[in-house]
Structures are given as C-alpha cells and as structure tokens.
Amino acid sequence: MPKNKIYLANLNMAVTETQLKDRFAEYGEITEIQLPLNKKTRKAKGYAFITFAQETSAENALQQNSKPFLDKEITVQLATEKSRKKQLSP
C-alpha cells in the first residue's frame, strides 16, 4: 500500500472536511479526504483518511499524532491495508 495516506482517529464528531483540510494542508497537497458519516445523525463517525500527493507529506503529518484538535487528542498514523477474513470453501 502506498505510504501517502494517513488514518485519523478519535476525531470530534462535529469535524468537517474543511476543518481537516485546513489542519493538514500545511503538510502538502491533499488529493482526497474520506470522512465517513453516521447515516442517522449525519455527523462524523470519529475517524477519517487523508491521502496526500506525496509520501513525505503523509510522513510529516504524523507530527499531529496526540495533538489536540477540536478539543480532542487525535491519533494520526499511516493507513494500512484492512485485513479481510478469507472465507473457507466447503
């Protein structure tokens, strides 16, 4: 998996894509922000993914790990491939 994507956790449920872009744009060009929303409340689920154009931008953004953002201490780490359970065939 390319190392130009970060995973953010423990986000404030009121966070917006604009706020994320404003906070992380200083590290480099952002090509995509994924901010999953709760279907009922339409508020953020508390995590997001940000993809940068350059790997060095993502690495530099790791500096935000454990820093306060919208009254919460956020987790920032490089995104990893989600492991999927393989189904056994009968």
Protein Blocks (a to p, Z undefined) as FASTA:
>chain_A
ZZkbccdehiafkbcfklmmmmmmmnoccfbdcddddfklopaehiacdddfbfklmmmm
mmmgopaeehiacdddddddddddddddZZ
